[in-house]
Amino acid sequence: MLRHTPMIVLAGAMFMSFALSPGGEARSGSTGEGDDTMAVTVTSTAFEEGGMIPVRYTCDGDDVSPPLAWTGIPDGTKSIALISDDPDAPVGTWVHWVLYNIPPDADGLPEAVPSKEKLENGSIHGITDFGRPGYGGPCPPGGTHRYFFKVYALDTMLELAPKASKKDLTGAMEGNILAEGQLMGKYTRKR
């Protein structure tokens, strides 16, 4: 009985790979969340994945948004959305930036995006947990926190007014995400 165990394990693994992937095909580009969402690569010239966010982009500096770039936006994208948040905040996930209806041909955002409700390119700012539209930089009360810059390619323009919350945005995006990706940076305040 034991000498057949490897064969059973191999058969089980093959069954699971076909059962979890429709048609038995590999799903390259998947985010691994059980859907067919493609992956977007998000980068910054200010910091690398998992690196420390420079003081300039925090409450201890100029508190301006970092430059961001992305690739992998698929054909059929009608708009792009961005959410930046801190899951390590003591009160729960703290929202630092909500921006939506970014033009689909945009390949990033420059440093110091204005905090106006509506930008010249048609992008719209949502409300952050700081109670205002626009970017609010890292400002952890203690320790090192992680900050995620999440980019979503959507198959629709969102009908959300300025100052929509992260919850409003994620609800409006549901079922409309073609691709997504994220960049994570860290910050520790020097006291």
C-alpha positions in Angstrom: 0.0 0.0 0.0 2.8 2.5 0.9 4.7 2.0 -2.3 1.6 3.4 -4.3 1.5 6.6 -2.2 3.6 8.7 -4.6 1.4 7.7 -7.5 -1.7 8.7 -5.5 -0.1 12.1 -4.5 0.9 12.7 -8.1 -2.6 11.9 -9.4 -4.2 14.1 -6.7 -1.9 17.0 -7.6 -2.8 16.7 -11.3 -6.5 16.5 -10.5 -6.3 19.7 -8.4 -4.3 21.6 -11.0 -7.0 20.9 -13.6 -9.9 21.4 -11.2 -8.6 24.8 -10.1 -7.8 26.0 -13.6 -10.7 26.0 -16.1 -9.8 23.9 -19.0 -6.7 22.7 -17.3 -4.8 25.8 -18.7 -2.2 27.7 -16.7 -3.4 31.1 -15.7 -0.3 33.2 -16.1 -0.6 36.8 -14.9 -3.2 35.8 -12.3 -3.1 37.6 -9.0 -3.6 34.2 -7.3 -6.9 35.3 -5.7 -9.0 32.8 -7.6 -9.9 35.0 -10.5 -8.6 35.8 -14.0 -7.3 39.3 -13.1 -4.0 40.0 -14.8 -1.0 41.5 -13.0 0.1 45.1 -13.2 3.7 46.0 -12.2 3.9 49.1 -10.0 7.2 50.8 -9.4 8.6 54.1 -8.1 11.8 56.0 -8.7 11.7 57.0 -5.0 11.8 53.6 -3.4 11.8 50.0 -4.4 9.5 47.1 -3.4 9.8 46.6 0.3 12.1 49.5 0.7 12.0 52.5 3.0 9.9 55.5 1.8 12.0 58.7 1.8 11.1 61.3 4.4 10.0 63.8 1.6 6.8 61.7 1.0 5.8 61.6 4.7 4.4 63.9 7.4 7.9 64.4 8.6 8.9 65.9 5.2 7.0 67.7 2.4 4.1 65.2 2.6 3.9 65.0 -1.2 2.9 61.9 -3.2 5.8 59.8 -4.6 6.2 59.3 -8.3 4.6 56.0 -9.4 4.8 54.1 -12.7 3.0 51.0 -13.9 3.0 48.6 -16.7 0.7 45.8 -17.8 -2.5 47.8 -18.2 -4.6 45.6 -20.6 -6.5 46.5 -23.7 -10.1 47.4 -22.9 -9.2 49.4 -19.8 -11.5 52.4 -19.5 -10.0 53.9 -16.3 -7.4 53.3 -13.6 -7.8 53.6 -9.8 -5.3 53.9 -7.0 -5.7 53.2 -3.3 -2.8 53.6 -0.8 -3.2 52.3 2.7 -1.4 51.2 5.9 -2.7 47.9 7.3 -0.4 48.3 10.3 -2.2 51.3 11.8 -3.3 50.7 15.4 -7.0 51.6 14.6 -7.1 49.3 11.6 -6.2 49.9 8.0 -5.6 53.6 7.5 -6.4 55.1 4.0 -3.7 57.5 2.7 -4.8 58.0 -0.9 -7.9 57.4 -3.1 -7.7 58.4 -6.7 -10.0 57.1 -9.5 -10.9 57.7 -13.2 -7.3 58.1 -14.1 -7.1 58.0 -17.9 -6.4 54.5 -19.2 -3.4 55.6 -21.2 -1.6 56.9 -18.1 1.5 55.0 -17.3 2.0 56.5 -13.8 1.7 59.6 -11.7 4.3 62.3 -11.2 5.6 63.3 -7.8 3.5 65.8 -5.9 0.1 65.2 -7.5 -2.1 68.2 -6.5 -4.8 67.5 -3.9 -7.6 69.1 -5.9 -10.8 67.1 -6.0 -10.6 66.9 -9.8 -7.4 67.0 -11.7 -6.8 68.4 -15.1 -6.6 64.9 -16.7 -10.1 64.0 -15.3 -8.8 62.0 -12.3 -10.9 62.4 -9.2 -9.7 62.3 -5.6 -11.5 60.4 -2.9 -11.4 61.1 0.8 -8.6 59.7 3.0 -8.7 58.9 6.7 -7.1 62.3 7.2 -10.5 63.7 6.3 -9.4 65.4 3.0 -8.9 64.6 -0.6 -5.4 64.0 -2.0 -2.4 62.2 -0.8 -1.6 62.0 2.9 1.9 60.5 3.6 3.0 58.0 6.1 2.9 59.2 9.7 3.0 56.1 11.9 2.6 56.7 15.7 5.3 54.1 16.4 7.3 51.3 14.8 7.7 50.5 11.1 4.5 50.4 9.1 3.9 49.1 5.5 2.3 51.3 2.9 0.6 49.7 -0.1 0.1 51.6 -3.4 -2.5 49.5 -5.2 -3.3 50.1 -8.9 -6.4 48.8 -10.6 -7.2 48.7 -14.4 -11.0 48.9 -14.8 -13.3 48.1 -17.6 -15.5 51.2 -16.8 -15.4 54.8 -15.9 -16.7 55.1 -12.4 -19.7 57.2 -11.6 -18.4 58.4 -8.2 -18.5 62.0 -7.0 -15.3 63.6 -5.6 -14.5 62.6 -2.0 -15.7 59.0 -2.4 -14.3 56.7 0.4 -12.2 53.7 -0.1 -15.3 51.6 0.7 -17.3 53.4 -2.0 -14.5 52.9 -4.5 -14.0 49.2 -3.8 -17.7 48.7 -4.1 -17.8 50.5 -7.5 -14.8 48.5 -8.7 -16.3 45.1 -7.9 -16.7 43.0 -11.0 -14.9 45.6 -13.1 -11.2 44.9 -12.4 -9.2 43.8 -15.4 -5.8 43.9 -13.8 -4.2 45.0 -10.6 -0.8 45.3 -8.9 0.8 46.9 -5.9 4.0 48.5 -4.6 4.8 48.3 -0.9 7.1 50.7 0.9 7.9 51.1 4.6 8.4 54.0 7.0 9.6 54.5 10.5 9.5 58.0 12.1 12.8 59.3 13.5 12.1 60.9 16.9 
